């Protein structure tokens, strides 16, 4: 009986496997931050914001605001081209730029034209926008409800270095901790996070993250009522952003850290960076952008959160591979095969069935991926990891030995 695997088929199989290996190694070698500064050059990027599909970068050196409409592949200088832009905020077509010594500039058309608002002689360290309200952090907090035509000061006596907004809640990071307004900035109260210079803030529902100079990242699960000190400590935090369960922290000399468990564990992800002062972080179109002292860098989000593309060839079905090494200490990895675009959930459980970590909570396109898990914060024992994709579910066992 003739074998189904003839010499011709064997040759074809060898070629396909070779392509897979080459493609996988190629993608693996590219798993790093990539400079994307076409049209901008090596300018320092001090701030960034997203509005729709647009990215705005506020630069140092007096070069103003740059705009990218293609996820950072190229940049064009806007007509605000002679300012040092410390902060920037965008919503819809409205863009606000906070400058060094010249206050706030406003654009109603995605940066095509700008006008200087009456708040025109301040160092504006932070900006935020929510609906009809714009917020400018200077020595005090200024509020505008008419696109910057007029401003009212509502928080006094504090340098406001960072701002974040969630509904009617406004959070102000100051030289003396975090202040909270529950009425769109009309009135303020000081939270229990005090006596810290808070240079970065981000919110995710009721969860608030604060980056403090020389102290690292603080976490609040209840809109800044209570605060907890995370394990990213003794760092100067300059920028924060969040998506899903993933928190990203940019430092002033140690690059980018990521956590997917509210700050219990952090992983440093600096592959490809040539500057480790991360002035700004923003997310758009499944990419994360880092503004540094020498340019802007981009990286697929999936890479940063511990998942790498091995191949874009479409598998026949979903599958969850066995982790390796196994047993392991403290890191292990495994592959997943995604046969069609799906919302992917990968979770880890202990032997009692309690969920201990979410590794992936993301929409992925078809392909083969490698997922990393660093279990340095967990005790030795048996753990289970589970893939849920559409109607597909699979669970495997792994053993952590310390």
Legacy VTK file of the C-alpha trace (Angstrom):
# vtk DataFile Version 3.0
C-alpha trace
ASCII
DATASET POLYDATA
POINTS 402 float
0.000 0.000 0.000
1.399 3.369 -0.986
2.006 5.813 1.872
-0.054 9.009 1.837
3.155 10.849 2.730
4.990 10.497 -0.546
8.359 12.107 -1.152
6.608 14.978 -2.916
4.333 15.586 0.042
7.301 15.341 2.410
9.102 18.048 0.473
6.012 20.254 0.593
5.652 19.657 4.337
9.315 20.536 4.880
8.889 23.775 2.953
5.793 24.730 4.948
7.523 23.978 8.265
10.543 26.003 7.174
8.333 28.956 6.323
6.623 28.662 9.702
9.923 28.584 11.544
11.387 31.452 9.579
8.237 33.509 9.989
8.085 32.768 13.693
11.733 33.663 14.329
11.358 36.802 12.215
8.378 37.946 14.243
10.114 37.055 17.486
13.162 39.133 16.566
10.870 42.073 15.842
9.187 41.853 19.251
10.357 45.234 20.442
9.663 48.955 20.449
10.214 50.555 17.047
10.921 54.241 16.469
8.125 55.756 14.339
9.152 59.368 13.813
8.843 59.829 10.057
8.199 63.558 9.602
9.077 64.387 13.207
12.695 63.316 13.502
14.337 62.931 16.872
12.396 65.583 18.756
11.616 65.039 22.436
7.965 64.060 22.879
6.673 65.519 26.144
2.968 64.688 25.853
0.484 62.777 23.734
-3.232 62.232 23.283
-5.615 60.402 20.996
-8.758 61.754 19.374
-10.688 59.337 17.180
-8.078 57.718 14.922
-5.649 60.620 15.362
-2.598 60.826 17.606
-1.254 64.184 18.776
2.278 64.598 20.094
3.384 67.640 22.059
7.091 68.236 21.585
9.888 70.097 23.315
12.338 72.505 21.769
9.644 74.884 20.586
8.323 72.653 17.785
4.726 72.486 18.947
2.193 69.765 18.113
2.564 66.972 15.572
-0.294 64.881 14.176
-0.435 61.307 12.884
-3.517 59.982 11.082
-2.045 56.535 10.339
-1.167 55.044 13.728
2.225 56.705 13.888
3.573 55.618 10.496
4.093 59.278 9.608
3.715 62.671 11.309
2.985 66.218 10.179
3.640 69.393 12.120
0.471 71.347 12.859
0.225 75.125 12.676
1.011 75.250 16.404
4.696 74.998 15.613
6.514 77.372 17.952
5.659 76.200 21.474
6.960 73.797 24.081
3.911 71.603 24.711
3.879 70.105 28.192
0.391 68.614 27.975
-2.272 67.787 25.434
-5.864 66.520 25.485
-8.242 65.629 22.668
-11.877 64.666 22.227
-13.576 64.459 18.855
-12.227 67.321 16.737
-11.328 69.403 19.801
-7.697 69.539 20.880
-6.153 71.460 23.791
-2.428 72.076 24.134
-0.877 73.239 27.404
2.391 75.094 26.864
5.411 76.444 28.658
4.637 80.019 29.821
2.001 80.690 27.132
-1.000 78.908 28.556
-3.577 76.911 26.598
-4.119 76.761 22.849
-7.316 75.318 21.358
-8.124 73.730 18.000
-11.629 72.859 16.832
-10.447 71.045 13.697
-7.933 68.386 14.731
-5.025 70.784 14.862
-5.461 72.388 11.430
-5.735 75.809 13.104
-5.235 77.032 16.664
-6.022 80.047 18.789
-4.520 81.076 22.100
-7.132 81.087 24.851
-7.398 83.783 27.549
-5.494 81.420 29.855
-2.361 82.685 28.155
0.475 83.269 30.609
0.805 80.037 32.558
2.926 76.917 32.558
0.254 74.304 31.885
1.542 70.999 33.208
-1.590 68.933 32.565
-4.739 68.961 30.428
-7.939 66.914 30.349
-11.222 67.149 28.482
-14.616 65.568 29.121
-17.720 66.541 27.187
-18.130 70.311 27.382
-15.485 70.675 30.070
-11.776 71.323 29.656
-9.367 71.279 32.590
-5.940 72.916 32.771
-3.473 72.173 35.533
-1.160 75.053 36.423
-0.564 76.596 39.840
-4.162 75.701 40.567
-6.821 74.117 38.384
-8.678 76.117 35.733
-11.996 75.036 34.245
-13.617 75.999 30.934
-17.074 74.993 29.732
-16.951 76.902 26.431
-13.969 75.520 24.492
-11.465 77.738 26.231
-13.240 81.036 25.572
-13.176 81.716 29.312
-11.640 79.994 32.349
-12.479 79.831 36.059
-10.019 78.768 38.744
-11.526 76.149 41.076
-8.540 74.579 42.867
-6.104 76.927 44.588
-2.684 76.712 46.150
-1.498 73.513 44.418
0.738 72.747 41.458
-1.396 70.419 39.316
0.957 68.081 37.452
-1.544 65.478 36.212
-5.250 65.098 35.495
-7.699 62.281 34.781
-11.468 62.288 34.236
-14.168 59.642 34.613
-17.720 60.913 34.206
-18.291 63.712 36.717
-15.209 62.683 38.682
-12.035 64.670 38.085
-8.735 63.638 39.658
-5.892 66.126 40.085
-2.361 64.992 40.847
-0.524 67.731 42.707
2.670 68.367 44.618
0.694 67.285 47.688
-1.072 64.146 46.510
-4.391 63.592 44.753
-7.445 65.841 44.928
-10.926 64.743 43.839
-13.877 66.593 42.380
-17.217 64.814 41.980
-18.923 67.736 40.231
-16.862 68.315 37.076
-14.229 70.382 38.825
-16.501 72.864 40.581
-15.322 71.864 44.073
-12.472 69.763 45.421
-11.470 67.596 48.363
-8.096 66.107 49.202
-7.878 62.316 49.162
-5.881 60.173 51.565
-3.002 60.019 49.088
-1.092 63.029 50.409
2.446 64.379 50.736
3.490 62.913 47.383
4.192 64.630 44.077
1.818 62.909 41.652
3.022 63.392 38.085
0.757 60.852 36.356
-2.844 59.646 36.654
-5.073 57.252 34.761
-8.523 55.789 35.407
-10.312 52.589 34.460
-13.892 52.626 35.689
-13.732 53.010 39.468
-10.033 52.122 39.507
-7.512 54.963 39.724
-3.734 54.741 39.332
-1.375 57.477 40.507
2.296 57.760 39.645
4.323 59.506 42.327
7.789 61.004 42.055
10.333 58.740 43.800
7.557 56.512 45.205
6.166 54.556 42.246
2.546 53.645 41.545
-0.426 53.813 43.908
-3.754 52.069 43.223
-7.308 52.861 44.309
-10.208 50.473 43.584
-12.916 52.949 44.647
-12.496 56.303 42.897
-9.630 57.509 45.128
-11.338 56.885 48.462
-8.732 54.329 49.562
-5.220 53.870 48.195
-2.755 50.985 48.119
0.957 51.080 47.375
1.849 48.750 44.521
5.049 46.770 44.098
6.423 49.230 41.545
8.078 51.368 44.186
11.021 53.766 44.405
10.476 54.861 40.798
9.902 58.298 39.302
6.671 57.792 37.369
6.115 60.245 34.521
3.237 58.620 32.605
0.468 56.050 33.003
-2.127 54.474 30.746
-4.500 51.543 31.069
-6.467 49.202 28.832
-8.540 46.300 30.073
-6.660 44.708 32.958
-3.289 46.039 31.821
-1.584 49.054 33.423
1.453 50.660 31.820
3.862 52.908 33.703
6.528 55.090 32.117
9.459 56.119 34.311
12.030 58.879 33.979
15.040 56.562 33.751
13.953 52.899 33.709
11.613 52.701 30.738
8.221 50.996 30.645
6.663 48.597 33.161
3.425 46.656 32.743
1.115 44.961 35.247
-2.087 42.992 34.646
-3.006 42.406 38.292
-3.484 45.906 39.728
0.190 46.378 40.490
0.963 43.177 42.378
3.451 42.139 39.706
5.278 44.293 37.169
7.374 43.370 34.146
9.869 45.749 32.531
9.385 45.911 28.738
12.143 48.036 27.187
13.200 45.918 24.210
14.216 48.270 21.392
14.091 51.523 23.353
17.130 53.806 23.173
15.792 56.345 25.664
14.378 55.213 28.995
12.732 58.503 29.998
9.099 57.873 29.123
7.331 61.233 29.135
4.014 60.018 27.738
2.081 56.842 26.933
-1.037 56.432 24.814
-2.931 53.602 23.125
-4.672 53.486 19.751
-5.511 50.804 17.170
-4.003 47.990 19.272
-0.674 49.842 19.528
0.941 51.496 22.518
3.039 54.627 21.935
5.838 55.923 24.140
7.019 59.520 23.922
10.646 59.729 24.983
13.411 62.317 25.133
14.602 61.413 21.658
11.479 60.441 19.696
8.252 58.456 19.651
8.190 54.642 19.729
5.423 52.187 18.903
4.772 48.571 19.794
1.839 46.163 19.356
-0.050 45.941 22.625
-0.120 42.168 22.480
3.686 42.074 22.662
3.908 44.340 25.680
1.390 42.396 27.721
3.254 39.121 27.272
1.832 37.713 24.059
3.823 37.519 20.824
2.786 36.659 17.280
4.553 33.505 16.115
2.779 33.151 12.781
-0.092 34.821 10.905
-0.936 31.617 9.043
-4.515 30.641 9.897
-4.795 27.450 11.980
-7.555 24.951 11.262
-8.910 25.179 14.809
-8.442 26.740 18.220
-5.962 25.074 20.538
-4.037 25.659 23.762
-0.510 24.259 23.928
1.227 22.739 26.931
3.437 25.202 28.784
7.215 24.903 28.715
9.273 24.474 30.733
7.094 22.480 33.084
7.770 22.407 36.018
9.028 26.004 35.920
10.475 28.774 38.107
9.401 31.536 37.864
8.486 32.004 34.165
6.877 29.768 31.589
5.283 30.128 28.165
2.801 28.362 25.914
1.249 28.761 22.489
-2.333 29.335 21.429
-3.818 28.842 17.982
-6.604 31.200 16.926
-8.573 30.112 13.857
-10.715 33.254 13.495
-10.897 36.752 14.984
-12.243 36.378 18.500
-12.329 37.880 21.952
-9.664 35.849 23.732
-9.595 35.254 27.482
-6.726 33.361 29.134
-6.869 32.986 32.905
-4.793 31.208 35.560
-6.307 29.353 38.529
-4.765 27.791 41.611
-5.479 24.247 42.752
-8.479 25.471 44.786
-10.089 26.837 41.644
-9.570 30.493 42.536
-8.612 32.778 39.662
-5.189 34.293 40.362
-4.425 36.164 37.137
-5.793 37.206 33.747
-3.050 36.825 31.140
-4.970 37.897 28.034
-8.282 39.695 27.658
-8.068 40.868 24.109
-9.429 40.520 20.591
-6.895 38.671 18.449
-6.865 38.035 14.720
-6.189 34.511 13.362
-2.689 33.197 13.950
-0.376 31.417 16.342
0.705 33.254 19.495
3.110 32.687 22.357
1.988 33.720 25.840
4.347 34.346 28.779
3.519 34.039 32.475
5.831 35.288 35.207
4.772 33.653 38.477
7.378 35.291 40.708
4.632 36.595 42.989
2.999 33.214 43.565
3.872 30.211 45.783
4.919 26.794 44.535
2.091 24.512 43.519
-0.189 23.263 40.772
-1.874 25.859 38.567
-4.314 25.610 35.676
-4.475 27.920 32.673
-7.610 28.212 30.579
-8.324 29.511 27.072
-11.809 30.779 26.206
-12.363 31.846 22.584
-15.917 32.105 21.307
-17.486 28.738 22.109
-14.110 27.032 22.552
-12.667 26.243 25.983
-9.526 24.313 26.925
-7.623 23.977 30.193
-4.135 22.642 30.953
-2.101 22.036 34.110
1.291 23.504 35.012
3.547 23.164 38.052
5.473 25.983 39.724
8.447 24.790 41.787
10.519 27.278 43.782
LINES 1 403
402 0 1 2 3 4 5 6 7 8 9 10 11 12 13 14 15 16 17 18 19 20 21 22 23 24 25 26 27 28 29 30 31 32 33 34 35 36 37 38 39 40 41 42 43 44 45 46 47 48 49 50 51 52 53 54 55 56 57 58 59 60 61 62 63 64 65 66 67 68 69 70 71 72 73 74 75 76 77 78 79 80 81 82 83 84 85 86 87 88 89 90 91 92 93 94 95 96 97 98 99 100 101 102 103 104 105 106 107 108 109 110 111 112 113 114 115 116 117 118 119 120 121 122 123 124 125 126 127 128 129 130 131 132 133 134 135 136 137 138 139 140 141 142 143 144 145 146 147 148 149 150 151 152 153 154 155 156 157 158 159 160 161 162 163 164 165 166 167 168 169 170 171 172 173 174 175 176 177 178 179 180 181 182 183 184 185 186 187 188 189 190 191 192 193 194 195 196 197 198 199 200 201 202 203 204 205 206 207 208 209 210 211 212 213 214 215 216 217 218 219 220 221 222 223 224 225 226 227 228 229 230 231 232 233 234 235 236 237 238 239 240 241 242 243 244 245 246 247 248 249 250 251 252 253 254 255 256 257 258 259 260 261 262 263 264 265 266 267 268 269 270 271 272 273 274 275 276 277 278 279 280 281 282 283 284 285 286 287 288 289 290 291 292 293 294 295 296 297 298 299 300 301 302 303 304 305 306 307 308 309 310 311 312 313 314 315 316 317 318 319 320 321 322 323 324 325 326 327 328 329 330 331 332 333 334 335 336 337 338 339 340 341 342 343 344 345 346 347 348 349 350 351 352 353 354 355 356 357 358 359 360 361 362 363 364 365 366 367 368 369 370 371 372 373 374 375 376 377 378 379 380 381 382 383 384 385 386 387 388 389 390 391 392 393 394 395 396 397 398 399 400 401
